[in-house]
């Protein structure tokens, strides 16, 4: 009985192991996959809307669209610029919204002064406080607008860095003449 069981076990082992033994091959040297071909990010100036970015003819929308294109490059400088752009844009939006809210609140505080109807020629403490709050809100809104503008500059620099790394371009993608070209030689210098 033991002989039949042992024979069946050997047949099963040979049956299970033979396909793997027959398919065993020597290790082939692995080659790294070829990097995908990257294309430049093109820029177009829209009159009132500012700069728009295009990748392979498709309009790239916002931070996430640029991040999807730039982050696979694994360039720390381009990623840093893009992250700074996002952070400054968010900070600018907070300053702008907060500043506008303070401006409206300050005008409301100054306008609902019950003493203003009794003596309209005198500015009392509540009106002064309202005007101060409104002025601080105006400063906050202006700071926010500057932060948003600065974020667009960092976004532009991130795209330029990407194009420089991908194609070795040291010029913008606006088809500016290269240094030493015929157009530069024609300029007058005093």
RONU-870635 format. One line per field, with one value per atom (N, C-alpha, C): residue number from 1; x, y, z; chain; atom name; residue in one letter. Coordinates in pm, whole numbers, always signed. Layout:
// RONU-870635
pos = c(NUM,...) .
x = c(X,...) .
y = c(Y,...) .
z = c(Z,...) .
unit = c(A,...) .
site = c(CA,...) .
code = c(A,...) .
END
This chain:
// RONU-870635
pos = c(1,1,1,2,2,2,3,3,3,4,4,4,5,5,5,6,6,6,7,7,7,8,8,8,9,9,9,10,10,10,11,11,11,12,12,12,13,13,13,14,14,14,15,15,15,16,16,16,17,17,17,18,18,18,19,19,19,20,20,20,21,21,21,22,22,22,23,23,23,24,24,24,25,25,25,26,26,26,27,27,27,28,28,28,29,29,29,30,30,30,31,31,31,32,32,32,33,33,33,34,34,34,35,35,35,36,36,36,37,37,37,38,38,38,39,39,39,40,40,40,41,41,41,42,42,42,43,43,43,44,44,44,45,45,45,46,46,46,47,47,47,48,48,48,49,49,49,50,50,50,51,51,51,52,52,52,53,53,53,54,54,54,55,55,55,56,56,56,57,57,57,58,58,58,59,59,59,60,60,60,61,61,61,62,62,62,63,63,63,64,64,64,65,65,65,66,66,66,67,67,67,68,68,68,69,69,69,70,70,70,71,71,71,72,72,72,73,73,73,74,74,74,75,75,75,76,76,76,77,77,77,78,78,78,79,79,79,80,80,80,81,81,81,82,82,82,83,83,83,84,84,84,85,85,85,86,86,86,87,87,87,88,88,88,89,89,89,90,90,90,91,91,91,92,92,92,93,93,93,94,94,94,95,95,95,96,96,96,97,97,97,98,98,98,99,99,99,100,100,100,101,101,101,102,102,102,103,103,103,104,104,104,105,105,105,106,106,106,107,107,107,108,108,108,109,109,109,110,110,110,111,111,111,112,112,112,113,113,113,114,114,114,115,115,115,116,116,116,117,117,117,118,118,118,119,119,119,120,120,120,121,121,121,122,122,122,123,123,123,124,124,124,125,125,125,126,126,126,127,127,127,128,128,128,129,129,129,130,130,130,131,131,131,132,132,132,133,133,133,134,134,134,135,135,135,136,136,136,137,137,137,138,138,138,139,139,139,140,140,140,141,141,141,142,142,142,143,143,143,144,144,144,145,145,145,146,146,146,147,147,147,148,148,148,149,149,149,150,150,150,151,151,151,152,152,152,153,153,153,154,154,154,155,155,155,156,156,156,157,157,157,158,158,158,159,159,159,160,160,160,161,161,161,162,162,162,163,163,163,164,164,164,165,165,165,166,166,166,167,167,167,168,168,168,169,169,169,170,170,170,171,171,171,172,172,172,173,173,173,174,174,174,175,175,175,176,176,176,177,177,177,178,178,178,179,179,179,180,180,180,181,181,181,182,182,182,183,183,183,184,184,184,185,185,185,186,186,186,187,187,187,188,188,188,189,189,189,190,190,190) .
x = c(+82,+0,+87,+192,+283,+351,+374,+439,+352,+222,+131,+119,+112,+100,+226,+340,+466,+476,+431,+435,+344,+226,+135,+194,+259,+320,+432,+511,+619,+561,+456,+392,+333,+271,+215,+326,+433,+544,+604,+624,+680,+581,+452,+351,+347,+362,+359,+490,+602,+731,+780,+734,+786,+756,+639,+620,+716,+738,+827,+972,+1009,+1146,+1166,+1063,+1074,+1077,+1015,+1008,+1122,+1200,+1310,+1410,+1447,+1542,+1653,+1760,+1868,+1825,+1876,+1839,+1889,+1799,+1833,+1872,+1971,+2004,+1888,+1854,+1744,+1800,+1725,+1763,+1660,+1705,+1614,+1521,+1395,+1303,+1345,+1321,+1356,+1269,+1328,+1246,+1150,+1032,+934,+978,+940,+978,+894,+962,+892,+887,+782,+761,+761,+793,+794,+652,+644,+519,+521,+425,+419,+333,+362,+289,+225,+104,+34,-21,-8,-57,-198,-292,-430,-444,-501,-499,-543,-663,-711,-690,-667,-658,-515,-416,-277,-221,-125,-55,-132,-145,-201,-92,-90,+10,-54,+20,-29,+75,+27,+114,+50,+123,+75,-58,-71,-188,-307,-296,-406,-379,-481,-468,-450,-342,-313,-379,-465,-542,-485,-443,-408,-288,-276,-162,-157,-271,-273,-230,-273,-232,-82,-26,+118,+194,+141,+208,+214,+107,+106,+212,+246,+347,+487,+504,+637,+689,+604,+654,+719,+675,+746,+892,+926,+1063,+1158,+1105,+1182,+1291,+1261,+1353,+1313,+1400,+1360,+1335,+1408,+1390,+1255,+1218,+1089,+974,+988,+885,+874,+988,+986,+917,+950,+887,+736,+695,+553,+480,+543,+483,+476,+581,+578,+466,+448,+341,+205,+181,+53,+34,+139,+128,+105,+177,+159,+22,-28,-161,-267,-254,-350,-340,-218,-200,-257,-232,-285,-437,-497,-643,-699,-633,-678,-666,-553,-534,-637,-663,-758,-900,-944,-1080,-1092,-992,-996,-993,-910,-902,-1032,-1095,-1223,-1331,-1330,-1426,-1403,-1276,-1247,-1288,-1268,-1310,-1461,-1537,-1683,-1724,-1663,-1695,-1663,-1551,-1514,-1611,-1656,-1753,-1886,-1925,-2050,-2038,-1924,-1904,-1911,-1847,-1847,-1984,-2059,-2188,-2304,-2297,-2411,-2393,-2311,-2289,-2417,-2475,-2600,-2578,-2457,-2432,-2414,-2396,-2372,-2495,-2614,-2735,-2759,-2715,-2732,-2636,-2512,-2412,-2328,-2371,-2302,-2166,-2134,-2007,-1892,-1919,-1817,-1791,-1664,-1626,-1590,-1667,-1641,-1557,-1544,-1457,-1502,-1633,-1681,-1655,-1676,-1648,-1499,-1417,-1272,-1228,-1282,-1247,-1289,-1406,-1453,-1364,-1320,-1232,-1094,-1044,-915,-925,-1033,-1052,-1062,-1131,-1143,-1007,-926,-794,-703,-710,-631,-677,-807,-859,-810,-802,-750,-605,-525,-385,-375,-458,-458,-496,-595,-636,-525,-456,-346,-231,-198,-93,-133,-259,-307,-294,-326,-312,-167,-74,+68,+115,+65,+103,+54,-66,-119,-36,+2,+86,+222,+278,+406,+396,+282,+264,+265,+213,+216,+359,+443,+584,+654,+626,+686,+636,+508,+453,+523,+543,+614,+757,+825,+962,+968,+866,+863,+852,+768,+754,+884,+950,+1077,+1184,+1185,+1279,+1253,+1127,+1090,+1141,+1115,+1159,+1311,+1379,+1526,+1580,+1522,+1570,+1537,+1418,+1375,+1448,+1464,+1521,+1652,+1698,+1822,+1805,+1680,+1653,+1690,+1765,+1791,+1712,+1629,+1541,+1398,+1312,+1172,+1118,+998,+938,+860,+898,+829,+902,+992,+1067,+1150,+1216,+1305,+1434,+1500,+1624,+1734,+1814,+1927,+2036,+2113,+2223,+2321,+2365,+2460,+2393,+2260,+2191,+2198,+2156,+2165,+2087,+1972,+1894,+1967,+2043,+2117,+2233,+2290,+2401,+2358,+2230,+2179,+2139,+2133,+2092,+2205,+2166,+2265,+2296,+2422,+2462,+2543,+2511,+2580,+2674) .
y = c(-117,+0,+124,+119,+231,+251,+150,+161,+232,+203,+269,+417,+451,+591,+668,+607,+673,+692,+597,+610,+722,+732,+841,+977,+984,+1110,+1151,+1055,+1086,+1131,+1065,+1105,+1245,+1277,+1411,+1516,+1488,+1584,+1607,+1500,+1515,+1593,+1564,+1635,+1784,+1820,+1961,+2033,+1964,+2029,+2029,+1938,+1931,+2057,+2117,+2240,+2351,+2363,+2469,+2439,+2311,+2276,+2296,+2269,+2286,+2432,+2519,+2661,+2742,+2679,+2752,+2796,+2923,+2979,+3048,+3071,+3146,+3293,+3361,+3501,+3587,+3665,+3758,+3892,+3959,+4091,+4186,+4261,+4356,+4490,+4555,+4689,+4786,+4904,+5007,+5048,+5071,+5115,+5251,+5272,+5399,+5509,+5623,+5730,+5782,+5819,+5870,+6005,+6031,+6157,+6268,+6367,+6481,+6594,+6668,+6780,+6909,+7021,+7147,+7192,+7272,+7338,+7473,+7496,+7620,+7721,+7850,+7957,+8047,+8087,+8183,+8293,+8415,+8528,+8560,+8552,+8593,+8732,+8823,+8965,+8990,+8953,+8983,+8867,+8749,+8632,+8595,+8665,+8637,+8522,+8453,+8346,+8215,+8143,+8008,+7912,+7795,+7694,+7581,+7531,+7424,+7313,+7190,+7072,+6982,+6960,+6881,+6936,+7068,+7133,+7141,+7087,+7088,+7195,+7275,+7380,+7317,+7353,+7300,+7392,+7336,+7415,+7404,+7514,+7526,+7446,+7444,+7380,+7230,+7163,+7018,+6976,+7050,+7017,+7032,+7141,+7160,+7058,+7024,+6926,+6790,+6751,+6623,+6616,+6730,+6733,+6745,+6831,+6864,+6763,+6709,+6623,+6493,+6428,+6306,+6332,+6457,+6492,+6475,+6478,+6466,+6572,+6693,+6805,+6883,+6888,+6954,+7104,+7170,+7314,+7346,+7274,+7298,+7265,+7157,+7120,+7224,+7277,+7381,+7507,+7548,+7668,+7649,+7532,+7507,+7503,+7444,+7440,+7581,+7660,+7800,+7876,+7851,+7918,+7887,+7759,+7719,+7782,+7778,+7831,+7982,+8054,+8200,+8236,+8157,+8183,+8164,+8059,+8037,+8146,+8184,+8291,+8422,+8452,+8574,+8575,+8460,+8453,+8478,+8421,+8443,+8590,+8651,+8794,+8879,+8847,+8927,+8915,+8793,+8774,+8834,+8811,+8870,+9022,+9077,+9222,+9283,+9218,+9269,+9261,+9153,+9140,+9249,+9278,+9384,+9521,+9543,+9670,+9689,+9587,+9596,+9611,+9533,+9543,+9679,+9736,+9869,+9976,+9967,+10064,+10048,+9925,+9901,+9955,+9930,+9981,+10134,+10195,+10342,+10397,+10323,+10373,+10357,+10265,+10241,+10312,+10411,+10485,+10562,+10533,+10603,+10752,+10791,+10933,+11015,+10951,+11025,+11104,+11055,+11127,+11249,+11243,+11356,+11469,+11434,+11535,+11485,+11508,+11451,+11512,+11627,+11692,+11639,+11558,+11509,+11361,+11326,+11184,+11134,+11037,+10985,+10857,+10792,+10675,+10557,+10535,+10420,+10440,+10558,+10585,+10574,+10622,+10612,+10467,+10388,+10245,+10177,+10211,+10152,+10189,+10313,+10356,+10291,+10273,+10206,+10059,+9992,+9853,+9844,+9937,+9939,+9963,+10053,+10080,+9958,+9888,+9766,+9661,+9652,+9559,+9592,+9720,+9761,+9719,+9738,+9696,+9545,+9470,+9324,+9279,+9344,+9308,+9338,+9449,+9482,+9383,+9347,+9248,+9115,+9077,+8954,+8958,+9073,+9086,+9072,+9129,+9116,+8972,+8902,+8761,+8675,+8702,+8625,+8652,+8777,+8811,+8743,+8742,+8676,+8526,+8468,+8325,+8292,+8382,+8360,+8365,+8449,+8454,+8323,+8265,+8136,+8024,+8031,+7932,+7939,+8061,+8082,+8028,+8055,+8008,+7855,+7792,+7646,+7587,+7649,+7603,+7623,+7736,+7762,+7662,+7628,+7530,+7393,+7356,+7228,+7226,+7333,+7338,+7334,+7397,+7397,+7257,+7187,+7053,+6955,+6964,+6869,+6890,+7015,+7043,+7119,+7155,+7231,+7375,+7420,+7557,+7653,+7756,+7860,+7986,+7976,+8085,+8048,+8145,+8115,+8051,+7999,+7936,+8038,+8162,+8266,+8298,+8214,+8231,+8359,+8385,+8500,+8466,+8566,+8537,+8489,+8401,+8349,+8456,+8456,+8553,+8534,+8645,+8641,+8626,+8624,+8609,+8740,+8735,+8852,+8971,+8946,+9058,+9129,+9055,+9119,+9201,+9156,+9230,+9361,+9372,+9493,+9600,+9568,+9669,+9768,+9891,+9996,+10003,+10016,+10028,+10156,+10234,+10361,+10351) .
z = c(+0,+0,+0,+77,+84,-49,-123,-252,-353,-353,-447,-412,-284,-242,-278,-256,-290,-440,-517,-663,-709,-651,-688,-649,-536,-494,-589,-632,-726,-860,-904,-1031,-1019,-908,-888,-882,-812,-805,-943,-1018,-1152,-1240,-1223,-1302,-1271,-1144,-1107,-1137,-1121,-1139,-1283,-1364,-1501,-1584,-1575,-1654,-1611,-1481,-1437,-1472,-1473,-1512,-1661,-1738,-1883,-1924,-1846,-1879,-1819,-1734,-1671,-1776,-1770,-1865,-1789,-1860,-1797,-1788,-1689,-1667,-1782,-1837,-1944,-1882,-1938,-1884,-1909,-1806,-1819,-1864,-1948,-1992,-1938,-1908,-1859,-1971,-1938,-2043,-2096,-2221,-2283,-2224,-2188,-2133,-2239,-2192,-2287,-2341,-2463,-2525,-2466,-2415,-2355,-2456,-2449,-2540,-2459,-2524,-2449,-2415,-2313,-2278,-2348,-2435,-2510,-2436,-2460,-2394,-2498,-2470,-2554,-2463,-2510,-2432,-2476,-2383,-2407,-2347,-2419,-2382,-2238,-2203,-2068,-1972,-2024,-1938,-1902,-1955,-1922,-2004,-1946,-2016,-2002,-2114,-2113,-2158,-2097,-2128,-2207,-2308,-2393,-2399,-2386,-2397,-2501,-2612,-2725,-2778,-2779,-2833,-2740,-2619,-2523,-2418,-2388,-2288,-2150,-2081,-1948,-1847,-1765,-1669,-1529,-1474,-1334,-1286,-1154,-1088,-1116,-1105,-1121,-1261,-1363,-1499,-1519,-1467,-1479,-1394,-1277,-1191,-1260,-1329,-1398,-1508,-1565,-1671,-1613,-1512,-1461,-1360,-1273,-1165,-1212,-1322,-1365,-1405,-1428,-1465,-1346,-1226,-1101,-1091,-1135,-1121,-997,-894,-770,-786,-875,-891,-955,-1059,-1125,-1029,-953,-856,-746,-700,-596,-646,-769,-825,-840,-883,-901,-767,-667,-534,-474,-492,-445,-513,-642,-716,-655,-627,-568,-431,-347,-212,-212,-298,-304,-360,-454,-508,-400,-319,-210,-105,-70,+28,-25,-151,-212,-215,-243,-243,-103,-2,+136,+174,+141,+171,+97,-29,-108,-53,-27,+25,+164,+250,+383,+379,+290,+278,+229,+131,+83,+191,+270,+379,+484,+514,+611,+558,+428,+369,+383,+348,+358,+505,+592,+735,+791,+752,+800,+753,+630,+579,+652,+680,+753,+895,+961,+1097,+1097,+1001,+996,+957,+878,+829,+924,+1016,+1107,+1242,+1246,+1371,+1405,+1522,+1558,+1585,+1621,+1649,+1523,+1407,+1284,+1242,+1275,+1237,+1325,+1452,+1542,+1507,+1479,+1449,+1331,+1207,+1091,+1062,+1120,+1091,+1176,+1276,+1368,+1340,+1330,+1316,+1454,+1503,+1637,+1630,+1744,+1755,+1671,+1661,+1584,+1435,+1386,+1244,+1215,+1308,+1291,+1289,+1380,+1384,+1254,+1204,+1079,+961,+956,+848,+859,+981,+1001,+958,+995,+954,+801,+742,+596,+528,+585,+528,+542,+656,+673,+572,+550,+450,+310,+278,+147,+131,+236,+230,+213,+286,+272,+131,+71,-65,-166,-148,-239,-223,-98,-74,-140,-127,-190,-341,-400,-546,-588,-511,-543,-527,-424,-405,-522,-570,-683,-808,-829,-944,-933,-813,-792,-813,-780,-803,-952,-1033,-1177,-1231,-1170,-1211,-1177,-1060,-1024,-1115,-1153,-1245,-1380,-1429,-1554,-1545,-1432,-1414,-1406,-1347,-1342,-1482,-1566,-1705,-1781,-1759,-1825,-1780,-1653,-1602,-1665,-1675,-1739,-1883,-1959,-2098,-2109,-2014,-2015,-1990,-1893,-1861,-1973,-2028,-2130,-2263,-2303,-2436,-2433,-2315,-2308,-2356,-2359,-2403,-2292,-2327,-2229,-2265,-2364,-2405,-2368,-2370,-2350,-2477,-2468,-2586,-2669,-2662,-2736,-2865,-2909,-3032,-3032,-2922,-2916,-2991,-3048,-3120,-3026,-3075,-2997,-2989,-2880,-2871,-2988,-3044,-3155,-3291,-3292,-3420,-3498,-3621,-3710,-3654,-3592,-3540,-3427,-3346,-3238,-3294,-3403,-3461,-3523,-3558,-3620,-3521,-3392,-3294,-3273,-3248,-3224,-3076,-3043,-2905,-2892,-2793,-2771,-2655) .
unit = c(A,A,A,A,A,A,A,A,A,A,A,A,A,A,A,A,A,A,A,A,A,A,A,A,A,A,A,A,A,A,A,A,A,A,A,A,A,A,A,A,A,A,A,A,A,A,A,A,A,A,A,A,A,A,A,A,A,A,A,A,A,A,A,A,A,A,A,A,A,A,A,A,A,A,A,A,A,A,A,A,A,A,A,A,A,A,A,A,A,A,A,A,A,A,A,A,A,A,A,A,A,A,A,A,A,A,A,A,A,A,A,A,A,A,A,A,A,A,A,A,A,A,A,A,A,A,A,A,A,A,A,A,A,A,A,A,A,A,A,A,A,A,A,A,A,A,A,A,A,A,A,A,A,A,A,A,A,A,A,A,A,A,A,A,A,A,A,A,A,A,A,A,A,A,A,A,A,A,A,A,A,A,A,A,A,A,A,A,A,A,A,A,A,A,A,A,A,A,A,A,A,A,A,A,A,A,A,A,A,A,A,A,A,A,A,A,A,A,A,A,A,A,A,A,A,A,A,A,A,A,A,A,A,A,A,A,A,A,A,A,A,A,A,A,A,A,A,A,A,A,A,A,A,A,A,A,A,A,A,A,A,A,A,A,A,A,A,A,A,A,A,A,A,A,A,A,A,A,A,A,A,A,A,A,A,A,A,A,A,A,A,A,A,A,A,A,A,A,A,A,A,A,A,A,A,A,A,A,A,A,A,A,A,A,A,A,A,A,A,A,A,A,A,A,A,A,A,A,A,A,A,A,A,A,A,A,A,A,A,A,A,A,A,A,A,A,A,A,A,A,A,A,A,A,A,A,A,A,A,A,A,A,A,A,A,A,A,A,A,A,A,A,A,A,A,A,A,A,A,A,A,A,A,A,A,A,A,A,A,A,A,A,A,A,A,A,A,A,A,A,A,A,A,A,A,A,A,A,A,A,A,A,A,A,A,A,A,A,A,A,A,A,A,A,A,A,A,A,A,A,A,A,A,A,A,A,A,A,A,A,A,A,A,A,A,A,A,A,A,A,A,A,A,A,A,A,A,A,A,A,A,A,A,A,A,A,A,A,A,A,A,A,A,A,A,A,A,A,A,A,A,A,A,A,A,A,A,A,A,A,A,A,A,A,A,A,A,A,A,A,A,A,A,A,A,A,A,A,A,A,A,A,A,A,A,A,A,A,A,A,A,A,A,A,A,A,A,A,A,A,A,A,A,A,A,A,A,A,A,A,A,A,A,A,A,A,A,A,A,A,A,A,A,A,A,A,A,A,A,A,A,A,A,A,A,A,A,A,A,A) .
site = c(N,CA,C,N,CA,C,N,CA,C,N,CA,C,N,CA,C,N,CA,C,N,CA,C,N,CA,C,N,CA,C,N,CA,C,N,CA,C,N,CA,C,N,CA,C,N,CA,C,N,CA,C,N,CA,C,N,CA,C,N,CA,C,N,CA,C,N,CA,C,N,CA,C,N,CA,C,N,CA,C,N,CA,C,N,CA,C,N,CA,C,N,CA,C,N,CA,C,N,CA,C,N,CA,C,N,CA,C,N,CA,C,N,CA,C,N,CA,C,N,CA,C,N,CA,C,N,CA,C,N,CA,C,N,CA,C,N,CA,C,N,CA,C,N,CA,C,N,CA,C,N,CA,C,N,CA,C,N,CA,C,N,CA,C,N,CA,C,N,CA,C,N,CA,C,N,CA,C,N,CA,C,N,CA,C,N,CA,C,N,CA,C,N,CA,C,N,CA,C,N,CA,C,N,CA,C,N,CA,C,N,CA,C,N,CA,C,N,CA,C,N,CA,C,N,CA,C,N,CA,C,N,CA,C,N,CA,C,N,CA,C,N,CA,C,N,CA,C,N,CA,C,N,CA,C,N,CA,C,N,CA,C,N,CA,C,N,CA,C,N,CA,C,N,CA,C,N,CA,C,N,CA,C,N,CA,C,N,CA,C,N,CA,C,N,CA,C,N,CA,C,N,CA,C,N,CA,C,N,CA,C,N,CA,C,N,CA,C,N,CA,C,N,CA,C,N,CA,C,N,CA,C,N,CA,C,N,CA,C,N,CA,C,N,CA,C,N,CA,C,N,CA,C,N,CA,C,N,CA,C,N,CA,C,N,CA,C,N,CA,C,N,CA,C,N,CA,C,N,CA,C,N,CA,C,N,CA,C,N,CA,C,N,CA,C,N,CA,C,N,CA,C,N,CA,C,N,CA,C,N,CA,C,N,CA,C,N,CA,C,N,CA,C,N,CA,C,N,CA,C,N,CA,C,N,CA,C,N,CA,C,N,CA,C,N,CA,C,N,CA,C,N,CA,C,N,CA,C,N,CA,C,N,CA,C,N,CA,C,N,CA,C,N,CA,C,N,CA,C,N,CA,C,N,CA,C,N,CA,C,N,CA,C,N,CA,C,N,CA,C,N,CA,C,N,CA,C,N,CA,C,N,CA,C,N,CA,C,N,CA,C,N,CA,C,N,CA,C,N,CA,C,N,CA,C,N,CA,C,N,CA,C,N,CA,C,N,CA,C,N,CA,C,N,CA,C,N,CA,C,N,CA,C,N,CA,C,N,CA,C,N,CA,C,N,CA,C,N,CA,C,N,CA,C,N,CA,C,N,CA,C,N,CA,C,N,CA,C,N,CA,C,N,CA,C,N,CA,C,N,CA,C,N,CA,C,N,CA,C,N,CA,C,N,CA,C,N,CA,C,N,CA,C,N,CA,C,N,CA,C,N,CA,C,N,CA,C,N,CA,C,N,CA,C,N,CA,C,N,CA,C,N,CA,C) .
code = c(X,X,X,X,X,X,X,X,X,X,X,X,X,X,X,X,X,X,X,X,X,X,X,X,X,X,X,X,X,X,X,X,X,X,X,X,X,X,X,X,X,X,X,X,X,X,X,X,X,X,X,X,X,X,X,X,X,X,X,X,X,X,X,X,X,X,X,X,X,X,X,X,X,X,X,X,X,X,X,X,X,X,X,X,X,X,X,X,X,X,X,X,X,X,X,X,X,X,X,X,X,X,X,X,X,X,X,X,X,X,X,X,X,X,X,X,X,X,X,X,X,X,X,X,X,X,X,X,X,X,X,X,X,X,X,X,X,X,X,X,X,X,X,X,X,X,X,X,X,X,X,X,X,X,X,X,X,X,X,X,X,X,X,X,X,X,X,X,X,X,X,X,X,X,X,X,X,X,X,X,X,X,X,X,X,X,X,X,X,X,X,X,X,X,X,X,X,X,X,X,X,X,X,X,X,X,X,X,X,X,X,X,X,X,X,X,X,X,X,X,X,X,X,X,X,X,X,X,X,X,X,X,X,X,X,X,X,X,X,X,X,X,X,X,X,X,X,X,X,X,X,X,X,X,X,X,X,X,X,X,X,X,X,X,X,X,X,X,X,X,X,X,X,X,X,X,X,X,X,X,X,X,X,X,X,X,X,X,X,X,X,X,X,X,X,X,X,X,X,X,X,X,X,X,X,X,X,X,X,X,X,X,X,X,X,X,X,X,X,X,X,X,X,X,X,X,X,X,X,X,X,X,X,X,X,X,X,X,X,X,X,X,X,X,X,X,X,X,X,X,X,X,X,X,X,X,X,X,X,X,X,X,X,X,X,X,X,X,X,X,X,X,X,X,X,X,X,X,X,X,X,X,X,X,X,X,X,X,X,X,X,X,X,X,X,X,X,X,X,X,X,X,X,X,X,X,X,X,X,X,X,X,X,X,X,X,X,X,X,X,X,X,X,X,X,X,X,X,X,X,X,X,X,X,X,X,X,X,X,X,X,X,X,X,X,X,X,X,X,X,X,X,X,X,X,X,X,X,X,X,X,X,X,X,X,X,X,X,X,X,X,X,X,X,X,X,X,X,X,X,X,X,X,X,X,X,X,X,X,X,X,X,X,X,X,X,X,X,X,X,X,X,X,X,X,X,X,X,X,X,X,X,X,X,X,X,X,X,X,X,X,X,X,X,X,X,X,X,X,X,X,X,X,X,X,X,X,X,X,X,X,X,X,X,X,X,X,X,X,X,X,X,X,X,X,X,X,X,X,X,X,X,X,X,X,X,X,X,X,X) .
END
